[in-house]
Amino acid sequence: MPIVHVTAVTRQNKVEKGFYECPVYTTSARGGTIVFTAWLQMESEDTDPHKWILAGVALLMSPE
């Protein structure tokens, strides 16, 4: 399992440019198993988040 660095940020200081709003699910079934949304930093601020949306990128918390 890769190392994930998690940092809490207040809503006032949240930056949306250059981040992908990634859904986090408990199982690969997705649907109603969404837990929260993680904001993942992309390669640069110019990267288009639609690339990751169209690819169906999500984080799974199950060992599947």
PQR file of N, CA, C, O and H, with PARSE charges and radii, in Angstrom:
ATOM      1  N   MET A   1       0.847  -1.173   0.000 -0.4000 1.5000
ATOM      2  CA  MET A   1       0.000   0.000   0.000 -0.0000 2.0000
ATOM      3  C   MET A   1       0.898   1.243   0.000  0.5500 1.7000
ATOM      4  O   MET A   1       1.849   1.319   0.778 -0.5500 1.4000
ATOM      5  N   PRO A   2       0.601   2.212  -0.865 -0.5600 1.5000
ATOM      6  CA  PRO A   2       1.427   3.421  -0.926  0.2800 2.0000
ATOM      7  C   PRO A   2       1.215   4.310   0.295  0.5500 1.7000
ATOM      8  O   PRO A   2       0.165   4.261   0.937 -0.5500 1.4000
ATOM      9  N   ILE A   3       2.206   5.109   0.603 -0.4000 1.5000
ATOM     10  CA  ILE A   3       2.106   6.065   1.706 -0.0000 2.0000
ATOM     11  C   ILE A   3       1.268   7.245   1.242  0.5500 1.7000
ATOM     12  O   ILE A   3       1.475   7.775   0.150 -0.5500 1.4000
ATOM     13  H   ILE A   3       3.059   5.148   0.082  0.4000 1.0000
ATOM     14  N   VAL A   4       0.323   7.652   2.075 -0.4000 1.5000
ATOM     15  CA  VAL A   4      -0.548   8.791   1.767 -0.0000 2.0000
ATOM     16  C   VAL A   4      -0.345   9.845   2.845  0.5500 1.7000
ATOM     17  O   VAL A   4      -0.489   9.554   4.032 -0.5500 1.4000
ATOM     18  H   VAL A   4       0.155   7.222   2.962  0.4000 1.0000
ATOM     19  N   HIS A   5      -0.013  11.062   2.442 -0.4000 1.5000
ATOM     20  CA  HIS A   5       0.144  12.172   3.377 -0.0000 2.0000
ATOM     21  C   HIS A   5      -1.156  12.965   3.406  0.5500 1.7000
ATOM     22  O   HIS A   5      -1.612  13.466   2.378 -0.5500 1.4000
ATOM     23  H   HIS A   5       0.104  11.298   1.477  0.4000 1.0000
ATOM     24  N   VAL A   6      -1.741  13.072   4.581 -0.4000 1.5000
ATOM     25  CA  VAL A   6      -3.015  13.784   4.744 -0.0000 2.0000
ATOM     26  C   VAL A   6      -2.765  15.053   5.536  0.5500 1.7000
ATOM     27  O   VAL A   6      -2.131  15.027   6.591 -0.5500 1.4000
ATOM     28  H   VAL A   6      -1.371  12.665   5.416  0.4000 1.0000
ATOM     29  N   THR A   7      -3.272  16.168   5.014 -0.4000 1.5000
ATOM     30  CA  THR A   7      -3.126  17.450   5.680 -0.0000 2.0000
ATOM     31  C   THR A   7      -4.487  18.112   5.782  0.5500 1.7000
ATOM     32  O   THR A   7      -5.204  18.224   4.788 -0.5500 1.4000
ATOM     33  H   THR A   7      -3.787  16.188   4.157  0.4000 1.0000
ATOM     34  N   ALA A   8      -4.843  18.550   6.973 -0.4000 1.5000
ATOM     35  CA  ALA A   8      -6.113  19.252   7.173 -0.0000 2.0000
ATOM     36  C   ALA A   8      -5.925  20.739   6.866  0.5500 1.7000
ATOM     37  O   ALA A   8      -4.916  21.339   7.236 -0.5500 1.4000
ATOM     38  H   ALA A   8      -4.260  18.460   7.781  0.4000 1.0000
ATOM     39  N   VAL A   9      -6.913  21.319   6.185 -0.4000 1.5000
ATOM     40  CA  VAL A   9      -6.878  22.735   5.823 -0.0000 2.0000
ATOM     41  C   VAL A   9      -8.246  23.327   6.128  0.5500 1.7000
ATOM     42  O   VAL A   9      -9.270  22.714   5.826 -0.5500 1.4000
ATOM     43  H   VAL A   9      -7.732  20.831   5.884  0.4000 1.0000
ATOM     44  N   THR A  10      -8.271  24.522   6.728 -0.4000 1.5000
ATOM     45  CA  THR A  10      -9.554  25.162   6.994 -0.0000 2.0000
ATOM     46  C   THR A  10     -10.200  25.586   5.691  0.5500 1.7000
ATOM     47  O   THR A  10      -9.513  25.806   4.694 -0.5500 1.4000
ATOM     48  H   THR A  10      -7.439  25.020   6.973  0.4000 1.0000
ATOM     49  N   ARG A  11     -11.510  25.701   5.695 -0.4000 1.5000
ATOM     50  CA  ARG A  11     -12.232  26.066   4.468 -0.0000 2.0000
ATOM     51  C   ARG A  11     -11.804  27.422   3.921  0.5500 1.7000
ATOM     52  O   ARG A  11     -11.817  27.627   2.707 -0.5500 1.4000
ATOM     53  H   ARG A  11     -12.068  25.522   6.505  0.4000 1.0000
ATOM     54  N   GLN A  12     -11.432  28.337   4.784 -0.4000 1.5000
ATOM     55  CA  GLN A  12     -11.013  29.662   4.324 -0.0000 2.0000
ATOM     56  C   GLN A  12      -9.709  29.587   3.537  0.5500 1.7000
ATOM     57  O   GLN A  12      -9.485  30.396   2.636 -0.5500 1.4000
ATOM     58  H   GLN A  12     -11.422  28.171   5.770  0.4000 1.0000
ATOM     59  N   ASN A  13      -8.846  28.624   3.867 -0.4000 1.5000
ATOM     60  CA  ASN A  13      -7.538  28.513   3.220 -0.0000 2.0000
ATOM     61  C   ASN A  13      -7.513  27.477   2.105  0.5500 1.7000
ATOM     62  O   ASN A  13      -6.451  27.214   1.540 -0.5500 1.4000
ATOM     63  H   ASN A  13      -9.028  27.967   4.598  0.4000 1.0000
ATOM     64  N   LYS A  14      -8.654  26.882   1.775 -0.4000 1.5000
ATOM     65  CA  LYS A  14      -8.707  25.818   0.771 -0.0000 2.0000
ATOM     66  C   LYS A  14      -8.480  26.383  -0.638  0.5500 1.7000
ATOM     67  O   LYS A  14      -9.111  27.358  -1.045 -0.5500 1.4000
ATOM     68  H   LYS A  14      -9.516  27.095   2.233  0.4000 1.0000
ATOM     69  N   VAL A  15      -7.568  25.747  -1.360 -0.4000 1.5000
ATOM     70  CA  VAL A  15      -7.271  26.128  -2.740 -0.0000 2.0000
ATOM     71  C   VAL A  15      -7.837  25.036  -3.634  0.5500 1.7000
ATOM     72  O   VAL A  15      -7.572  23.856  -3.404 -0.5500 1.4000
ATOM     73  H   VAL A  15      -7.055  24.955  -1.029  0.4000 1.0000
ATOM     74  N   GLU A  16      -8.619  25.408  -4.659 -0.4000 1.5000
ATOM     75  CA  GLU A  16      -9.236  24.420  -5.540 -0.0000 2.0000
ATOM     76  C   GLU A  16      -8.497  24.252  -6.855  0.5500 1.7000
ATOM     77  O   GLU A  16      -8.622  23.211  -7.500 -0.5500 1.4000
ATOM     78  H   GLU A  16      -8.835  26.367  -4.846  0.4000 1.0000
ATOM     79  N   LYS A  17      -7.736  25.244  -7.262 -0.4000 1.5000
ATOM     80  CA  LYS A  17      -7.027  25.157  -8.532 -0.0000 2.0000
ATOM     81  C   LYS A  17      -5.834  24.213  -8.382  0.5500 1.7000
ATOM     82  O   LYS A  17      -5.030  24.355  -7.460 -0.5500 1.4000
ATOM     83  H   LYS A  17      -7.634  26.090  -6.738  0.4000 1.0000
ATOM     84  N   GLY A  18      -5.730  23.253  -9.294 -0.4000 1.5000
ATOM     85  CA  GLY A  18      -4.632  22.298  -9.253 -0.0000 2.0000
ATOM     86  C   GLY A  18      -4.935  21.062  -8.416  0.5500 1.7000
ATOM     87  O   GLY A  18      -4.036  20.275  -8.123 -0.5500 1.4000
ATOM     88  H   GLY A  18      -6.383  23.138 -10.043  0.4000 1.0000
ATOM     89  N   PHE A  19      -6.198  20.889  -8.030 -0.4000 1.5000
ATOM     90  CA  PHE A  19      -6.598  19.735  -7.233 -0.0000 2.0000
ATOM     91  C   PHE A  19      -7.726  18.973  -7.924  0.5500 1.7000
ATOM     92  O   PHE A  19      -8.549  19.561  -8.626 -0.5500 1.4000
ATOM     93  H   PHE A  19      -6.928  21.529  -8.268  0.4000 1.0000
ATOM     94  N   TYR A  20      -7.752  17.658  -7.714 -0.4000 1.5000
ATOM     95  CA  TYR A  20      -8.813  16.799  -8.236 -0.0000 2.0000
ATOM     96  C   TYR A  20      -9.693  16.368  -7.070  0.5500 1.7000
ATOM     97  O   TYR A  20      -9.192  15.851  -6.072 -0.5500 1.4000
ATOM     98  H   TYR A  20      -7.084  17.180  -7.143  0.4000 1.0000
ATOM     99  N   GLU A  21     -10.983  16.576  -7.188 -0.4000 1.5000
ATOM    100  CA  GLU A  21     -11.945  16.204  -6.156 -0.0000 2.0000
ATOM    101  C   GLU A  21     -12.265  14.712  -6.334  0.5500 1.7000
ATOM    102  O   GLU A  21     -13.145  14.345  -7.113 -0.5500 1.4000
ATOM    103  H   GLU A  21     -11.390  16.996  -7.999  0.4000 1.0000
ATOM    104  N   CYS A  22     -11.548  13.876  -5.612 -0.4000 1.5000
ATOM    105  CA  CYS A  22     -11.592  12.426  -5.791 -0.0000 2.0000
ATOM    106  C   CYS A  22     -12.544  11.764  -4.790  0.5500 1.7000
ATOM    107  O   CYS A  22     -12.395  11.964  -3.585 -0.5500 1.4000
ATOM    108  H   CYS A  22     -10.833  14.174  -4.980  0.4000 1.0000
ATOM    109  N   PRO A  23     -13.515  10.984  -5.264 -0.5600 1.5000
ATOM    110  CA  PRO A  23     -14.397  10.276  -4.333  0.2800 2.0000
ATOM    111  C   PRO A  23     -13.674   9.112  -3.660  0.5500 1.7000
ATOM    112  O   PRO A  23     -12.840   8.449  -4.275 -0.5500 1.4000
ATOM    113  N   VAL A  24     -14.003   8.873  -2.391 -0.4000 1.5000
ATOM    114  CA  VAL A  24     -13.426   7.767  -1.636 -0.0000 2.0000
ATOM    115  C   VAL A  24     -14.566   6.825  -1.259  0.5500 1.7000
ATOM    116  O   VAL A  24     -15.535   7.235  -0.620 -0.5500 1.4000
ATOM    117  H   VAL A  24     -14.681   9.412  -1.891  0.4000 1.0000
ATOM    118  N   TYR A  25     -14.442   5.553  -1.663 -0.4000 1.5000
ATOM    119  CA  TYR A  25     -15.481   4.549  -1.441 -0.0000 2.0000
ATOM    120  C   TYR A  25     -14.983   3.474  -0.489  0.5500 1.7000
ATOM    121  O   TYR A  25     -13.778   3.257  -0.363 -0.5500 1.4000
ATOM    122  H   TYR A  25     -13.655   5.220  -2.182  0.4000 1.0000
ATOM    123  N   THR A  26     -15.922   2.795   0.189 -0.4000 1.5000
ATOM    124  CA  THR A  26     -15.549   1.686   1.063 -0.0000 2.0000
ATOM    125  C   THR A  26     -15.330   0.407   0.263  0.5500 1.7000
ATOM    126  O   THR A  26     -14.509  -0.422   0.655 -0.5500 1.4000
ATOM    127  H   THR A  26     -16.901   2.971   0.088  0.4000 1.0000
ATOM    128  N   THR A  27     -16.042   0.224  -0.848 -0.4000 1.5000
ATOM    129  CA  THR A  27     -15.885  -0.973  -1.687 -0.0000 2.0000
ATOM    130  C   THR A  27     -15.808  -0.570  -3.151  0.5500 1.7000
ATOM    131  O   THR A  27     -16.075   0.578  -3.506 -0.5500 1.4000
ATOM    132  H   THR A  27     -16.709   0.897  -1.167  0.4000 1.0000
ATOM    133  N   SER A  28     -15.440  -1.528  -3.997 -0.4000 1.5000
ATOM    134  CA  SER A  28     -15.353  -1.246  -5.425 -0.0000 2.0000
ATOM    135  C   SER A  28     -16.728  -1.169  -6.079  0.5500 1.7000
ATOM    136  O   SER A  28     -16.830  -0.824  -7.256 -0.5500 1.4000
ATOM    137  H   SER A  28     -15.223  -2.461  -3.709  0.4000 1.0000
ATOM    138  N   ALA A  29     -17.790  -1.485  -5.332 -0.4000 1.5000
ATOM    139  CA  ALA A  29     -19.151  -1.398  -5.869 -0.0000 2.0000
ATOM    140  C   ALA A  29     -19.565   0.053  -6.099  0.5500 1.7000
ATOM    141  O   ALA A  29     -20.508   0.326  -6.842 -0.5500 1.4000
ATOM    142  H   ALA A  29     -17.707  -1.765  -4.375  0.4000 1.0000
ATOM    143  N   ARG A  30     -18.859   0.977  -5.461 -0.4000 1.5000
ATOM    144  CA  ARG A  30     -19.136   2.412  -5.558 -0.0000 2.0000
ATOM    145  C   ARG A  30     -20.582   2.702  -5.189  0.5500 1.7000
ATOM    146  O   ARG A  30     -21.056   2.211  -4.164 -0.5500 1.4000
ATOM    147  H   ARG A  30     -18.093   0.756  -4.857  0.4000 1.0000
ATOM    148  N   GLY A  31     -21.304   3.489  -5.997 -0.4000 1.5000
ATOM    149  CA  GLY A  31     -22.703   3.799  -5.683 -0.0000 2.0000
ATOM    150  C   GLY A  31     -22.864   4.457  -4.327  0.5500 1.7000
ATOM    151  O   GLY A  31     -22.285   5.513  -4.074 -0.5500 1.4000
ATOM    152  H   GLY A  31     -20.919   3.888  -6.829  0.4000 1.0000
ATOM    153  N   GLY A  32     -23.649   3.838  -3.451 -0.4000 1.5000
ATOM    154  CA  GLY A  32     -23.949   4.408  -2.140 -0.0000 2.0000
ATOM    155  C   GLY A  32     -22.874   4.179  -1.098  0.5500 1.7000
ATOM    156  O   GLY A  32     -23.088   4.467   0.080 -0.5500 1.4000
ATOM    157  H   GLY A  32     -24.120   2.980  -3.657  0.4000 1.0000
ATOM    158  N   THR A  33     -21.720   3.666  -1.507 -0.4000 1.5000
ATOM    159  CA  THR A  33     -20.663   3.385  -0.539 -0.0000 2.0000
ATOM    160  C   THR A  33     -19.665   4.528  -0.401  0.5500 1.7000
ATOM    161  O   THR A  33     -18.595   4.341   0.177 -0.5500 1.4000
ATOM    162  H   THR A  33     -21.547   3.432  -2.464  0.4000 1.0000
ATOM    163  N   ILE A  34     -19.998   5.716  -0.926 -0.4000 1.5000
ATOM    164  CA  ILE A  34     -19.069   6.849  -0.836 -0.0000 2.0000
ATOM    165  C   ILE A  34     -18.960   7.306   0.617  0.5500 1.7000
ATOM    166  O   ILE A  34     -19.960   7.413   1.328 -0.5500 1.4000
ATOM    167  H   ILE A  34     -20.868   5.868  -1.396  0.4000 1.0000
ATOM    168  N   VAL A  35     -17.727   7.570   1.041 -0.4000 1.5000
ATOM    169  CA  VAL A  35     -17.468   7.971   2.413 -0.0000 2.0000
ATOM    170  C   VAL A  35     -17.232   9.476   2.488  0.5500 1.7000
ATOM    171  O   VAL A  35     -17.863  10.176   3.279 -0.5500 1.4000
ATOM    172  H   VAL A  35     -16.915   7.483   0.464  0.4000 1.0000
ATOM    173  N   PHE A  36     -16.314   9.964   1.652 -0.4000 1.5000
ATOM    174  CA  PHE A  36     -16.003  11.386   1.616 -0.0000 2.0000
ATOM    175  C   PHE A  36     -15.297  11.709   0.306  0.5500 1.7000
ATOM    176  O   PHE A  36     -15.061  10.825  -0.517 -0.5500 1.4000
ATOM    177  H   PHE A  36     -15.801   9.395   1.009  0.4000 1.0000
ATOM    178  N   THR A  37     -14.969  12.960   0.122 -0.4000 1.5000
ATOM    179  CA  THR A  37     -14.255  13.400  -1.079 -0.0000 2.0000
ATOM    180  C   THR A  37     -12.876  13.892  -0.663  0.5500 1.7000
ATOM    181  O   THR A  37     -12.757  14.752   0.210 -0.5500 1.4000
ATOM    182  H   THR A  37     -15.161  13.678   0.790  0.4000 1.0000
ATOM    183  N   ALA A  38     -11.841  13.352  -1.283 -0.4000 1.5000
ATOM    184  CA  ALA A  38     -10.467  13.767  -1.015 -0.0000 2.0000
ATOM    185  C   ALA A  38     -10.003  14.706  -2.118  0.5500 1.7000
ATOM    186  O   ALA A  38     -10.250  14.457  -3.298 -0.5500 1.4000
ATOM    187  H   ALA A  38     -11.938  12.654  -1.992  0.4000 1.0000
ATOM    188  N   TRP A  39      -9.342  15.768  -1.739 -0.4000 1.5000
ATOM    189  CA  TRP A  39      -8.803  16.709  -2.715 -0.0000 2.0000
ATOM    190  C   TRP A  39      -7.359  16.322  -2.972  0.5500 1.7000
ATOM    191  O   TRP A  39      -6.496  16.552  -2.125 -0.5500 1.4000
ATOM    192  H   TRP A  39      -9.142  15.970  -0.780  0.4000 1.0000
ATOM    193  N   LEU A  40      -7.085  15.734  -4.138 -0.4000 1.5000
ATOM    194  CA  LEU A  40      -5.750  15.271  -4.494 -0.0000 2.0000
ATOM    195  C   LEU A  40      -5.045  16.307  -5.353  0.5500 1.7000
ATOM    196  O   LEU A  40      -5.604  16.802  -6.332 -0.5500 1.4000
ATOM    197  H   LEU A  40      -7.787  15.548  -4.826  0.4000 1.0000
ATOM    198  N   GLN A  41      -3.812  16.631  -4.977 -0.4000 1.5000
ATOM    199  CA  GLN A  41      -3.042  17.602  -5.741 -0.0000 2.0000
ATOM    200  C   GLN A  41      -2.569  16.973  -7.035  0.5500 1.7000
ATOM    201  O   GLN A  41      -2.003  15.879  -7.031 -0.5500 1.4000
ATOM    202  H   GLN A  41      -3.359  16.228  -4.182  0.4000 1.0000
ATOM    203  N   MET A  42      -2.800  17.664  -8.149 -0.4000 1.5000
ATOM    204  CA  MET A  42      -2.384  17.176  -9.465 -0.0000 2.0000
ATOM    205  C   MET A  42      -0.961  17.628  -9.767  0.5500 1.7000
ATOM    206  O   MET A  42      -0.344  18.339  -8.974 -0.5500 1.4000
ATOM    207  H   MET A  42      -3.259  18.553  -8.152  0.4000 1.0000
ATOM    208  N   GLU A  43      -0.444  17.206 -10.926 -0.4000 1.5000
ATOM    209  CA  GLU A  43       0.936  17.509 -11.296 -0.0000 2.0000
ATOM    210  C   GLU A  43       1.208  19.008 -11.312  0.5500 1.7000
ATOM    211  O   GLU A  43       2.267  19.449 -10.866 -0.5500 1.4000
ATOM    212  H   GLU A  43      -0.945  16.628 -11.570  0.4000 1.0000
ATOM    213  N   SER A  44       0.267  19.791 -11.821 -0.4000 1.5000
ATOM    214  CA  SER A  44       0.417  21.245 -11.864 -0.0000 2.0000
ATOM    215  C   SER A  44      -0.965  21.884 -11.813  0.5500 1.7000
ATOM    216  O   SER A  44      -1.981  21.198 -11.927 -0.5500 1.4000
ATOM    217  H   SER A  44      -0.594  19.433 -12.183  0.4000 1.0000
ATOM    218  N   GLU A  45      -0.994  23.178 -11.643 -0.4000 1.5000
ATOM    219  CA  GLU A  45      -2.274  23.895 -11.602 -0.0000 2.0000
ATOM    220  C   GLU A  45      -2.955  23.904 -12.964  0.5500 1.7000
ATOM    221  O   GLU A  45      -4.164  24.121 -13.045 -0.5500 1.4000
ATOM    222  H   GLU A  45      -0.169  23.735 -11.549  0.4000 1.0000
ATOM    223  N   ASP A  46      -2.203  23.674 -14.033 -0.4000 1.5000
ATOM    224  CA  ASP A  46      -2.759  23.700 -15.382 -0.0000 2.0000
ATOM    225  C   ASP A  46      -3.356  22.361 -15.810  0.5500 1.7000
ATOM    226  O   ASP A  46      -3.987  22.283 -16.864 -0.5500 1.4000
ATOM    227  H   ASP A  46      -1.221  23.498 -13.967  0.4000 1.0000
ATOM    228  N   THR A  47      -3.171  21.304 -15.014 -0.4000 1.5000
ATOM    229  CA  THR A  47      -3.705  19.992 -15.349 -0.0000 2.0000
ATOM    230  C   THR A  47      -5.225  20.021 -15.288  0.5500 1.7000
ATOM    231  O   THR A  47      -5.805  20.573 -14.353 -0.5500 1.4000
ATOM    232  H   THR A  47      -2.658  21.366 -14.158  0.4000 1.0000
ATOM    233  N   ASP A  48      -5.869  19.426 -16.289 -0.4000 1.5000
ATOM    234  CA  ASP A  48      -7.327  19.414 -16.355 -0.0000 2.0000
ATOM    235  C   ASP A  48      -7.888  18.268 -15.505  0.5500 1.7000
ATOM    236  O   ASP A  48      -7.579  17.108 -15.779 -0.5500 1.4000
ATOM    237  H   ASP A  48      -5.398  18.977 -17.048  0.4000 1.0000
ATOM    238  N   PRO A  49      -8.709  18.559 -14.475 -0.5600 1.5000
ATOM    239  CA  PRO A  49      -9.264  17.490 -13.636  0.2800 2.0000
ATOM    240  C   PRO A  49     -10.219  16.571 -14.396  0.5500 1.7000
ATOM    241  O   PRO A  49     -10.478  15.454 -13.948 -0.5500 1.4000
ATOM    242  N   HIS A  50     -10.749  17.019 -15.538 -0.4000 1.5000
ATOM    243  CA  HIS A  50     -11.658  16.184 -16.324 -0.0000 2.0000
ATOM    244  C   HIS A  50     -10.963  14.924 -16.848  0.5500 1.7000
ATOM    245  O   HIS A  50     -11.615  13.913 -17.108 -0.5500 1.4000
ATOM    246  H   HIS A  50     -10.538  17.926 -15.903  0.4000 1.0000
ATOM    247  N   LYS A  51      -9.649  14.991 -16.999 -0.4000 1.5000
ATOM    248  CA  LYS A  51      -8.870  13.811 -17.408 -0.0000 2.0000
ATOM    249  C   LYS A  51      -9.094  12.687 -16.403  0.5500 1.7000
ATOM    250  O   LYS A  51      -9.300  11.538 -16.795 -0.5500 1.4000
ATOM    251  H   LYS A  51      -9.119  15.813 -16.787  0.4000 1.0000
ATOM    252  N   TRP A  52      -9.057  13.006 -15.111 -0.4000 1.5000
ATOM    253  CA  TRP A  52      -9.211  12.009 -14.055 -0.0000 2.0000
ATOM    254  C   TRP A  52     -10.676  11.607 -13.878  0.5500 1.7000
ATOM    255  O   TRP A  52     -10.967  10.460 -13.539 -0.5500 1.4000
ATOM    256  H   TRP A  52      -8.889  13.939 -14.792  0.4000 1.0000
ATOM    257  N   ILE A  53     -11.589  12.535 -14.104 -0.4000 1.5000
ATOM    258  CA  ILE A  53     -13.020  12.236 -14.008 -0.0000 2.0000
ATOM    259  C   ILE A  53     -13.414  11.238 -15.089  0.5500 1.7000
ATOM    260  O   ILE A  53     -14.097  10.252 -14.813 -0.5500 1.4000
ATOM    261  H   ILE A  53     -11.352  13.467 -14.379  0.4000 1.0000
ATOM    262  N   LEU A  54     -12.980  11.498 -16.326 -0.4000 1.5000
ATOM    263  CA  LEU A  54     -13.298  10.597 -17.436 -0.0000 2.0000
ATOM    264  C   LEU A  54     -12.652   9.219 -17.260  0.5500 1.7000
ATOM    265  O   LEU A  54     -13.184   8.218 -17.741 -0.5500 1.4000
ATOM    266  H   LEU A  54     -12.426  12.299 -16.550  0.4000 1.0000
ATOM    267  N   ALA A  55     -11.510   9.169 -16.574 -0.4000 1.5000
ATOM    268  CA  ALA A  55     -10.841   7.891 -16.327 -0.0000 2.0000
ATOM    269  C   ALA A  55     -11.501   7.118 -15.183  0.5500 1.7000
ATOM    270  O   ALA A  55     -11.196   5.944 -14.975 -0.5500 1.4000
ATOM    271  H   ALA A  55     -11.078   9.982 -16.184  0.4000 1.0000
ATOM    272  N   GLY A  56     -12.400   7.767 -14.440 -0.4000 1.5000
ATOM    273  CA  GLY A  56     -13.088   7.104 -13.334 -0.0000 2.0000
ATOM    274  C   GLY A  56     -12.207   6.877 -12.125  0.5500 1.7000
ATOM    275  O   GLY A  56     -12.390   5.897 -11.403 -0.5500 1.4000
ATOM    276  H   GLY A  56     -12.648   8.721 -14.609  0.4000 1.0000
ATOM    277  N   VAL A  57     -11.252   7.768 -11.890 -0.4000 1.5000
ATOM    278  CA  VAL A  57     -10.324   7.604 -10.778 -0.0000 2.0000
ATOM    279  C   VAL A  57     -11.032   7.813  -9.451  0.5500 1.7000
ATOM    280  O   VAL A  57     -11.734   8.805  -9.255 -0.5500 1.4000
ATOM    281  H   VAL A  57     -11.103   8.564 -12.477  0.4000 1.0000
ATOM    282  N   ALA A  58     -10.837   6.860  -8.537 -0.4000 1.5000
ATOM    283  CA  ALA A  58     -11.399   6.941  -7.186 -0.0000 2.0000
ATOM    284  C   ALA A  58     -10.467   6.203  -6.229  0.5500 1.7000
ATOM    285  O   ALA A  58      -9.646   5.389  -6.651 -0.5500 1.4000
ATOM    286  H   ALA A  58     -10.267   6.055  -8.696  0.4000 1.0000
ATOM    287  N   LEU A  59     -10.602   6.494  -4.946 -0.4000 1.5000
ATOM    288  CA  LEU A  59      -9.844   5.788  -3.928 -0.0000 2.0000
ATOM    289  C   LEU A  59     -10.762   4.750  -3.284  0.5500 1.7000
ATOM    290  O   LEU A  59     -11.933   5.025  -3.024 -0.5500 1.4000
ATOM    291  H   LEU A  59     -11.269   7.155  -4.603  0.4000 1.0000
ATOM    292  N   LEU A  60     -10.224   3.558  -3.029 -0.4000 1.5000
ATOM    293  CA  LEU A  60     -10.988   2.488  -2.400 -0.0000 2.0000
ATOM    294  C   LEU A  60     -10.357   2.141  -1.053  0.5500 1.7000
ATOM    295  O   LEU A  60      -9.134   2.073  -0.936 -0.5500 1.4000
ATOM    296  H   LEU A  60      -9.272   3.334  -3.240  0.4000 1.0000
ATOM    297  N   MET A  61     -11.190   1.923  -0.043 -0.4000 1.5000
ATOM    298  CA  MET A  61     -10.685   1.573   1.280 -0.0000 2.0000
ATOM    299  C   MET A  61     -10.825   0.082   1.570  0.5500 1.7000
ATOM    300  O   MET A  61     -10.671  -0.332   2.719 -0.5500 1.4000
ATOM    301  H   MET A  61     -12.184   1.979  -0.138  0.4000 1.0000
ATOM    302  N   SER A  62     -11.109  -0.724   0.571 -0.4000 1.5000
ATOM    303  CA  SER A  62     -11.225  -2.165   0.756 -0.0000 2.0000
ATOM    304  C   SER A  62      -9.954  -2.847   0.258  0.5500 1.7000
ATOM    305  O   SER A  62      -9.250  -2.291  -0.586 -0.5500 1.4000
ATOM    306  H   SER A  62     -11.234  -0.388  -0.362  0.4000 1.0000
ATOM    307  N   PRO A  63      -9.647  -4.041   0.765 -0.5600 1.5000
ATOM    308  CA  PRO A  63      -8.414  -4.719   0.348  0.2800 2.0000
ATOM    309  C   PRO A  63      -8.530  -5.458  -0.982  0.5500 1.7000
ATOM    310  O   PRO A  63      -7.693  -6.317  -1.259 -0.5500 1.4000
ATOM    311  N   GLU A  64      -9.516  -5.169  -1.809 -0.4000 1.5000
ATOM    312  CA  GLU A  64      -9.729  -5.861  -3.086 -0.0000 2.0000
ATOM    313  C   GLU A  64      -8.626  -5.587  -4.079  0.5500 1.7000
ATOM    314  O   GLU A  64      -8.662  -6.097  -5.198 -0.5500 1.4000
ATOM    315  H   GLU A  64     -10.196  -4.471  -1.584  0.4000 1.0000
TER
END
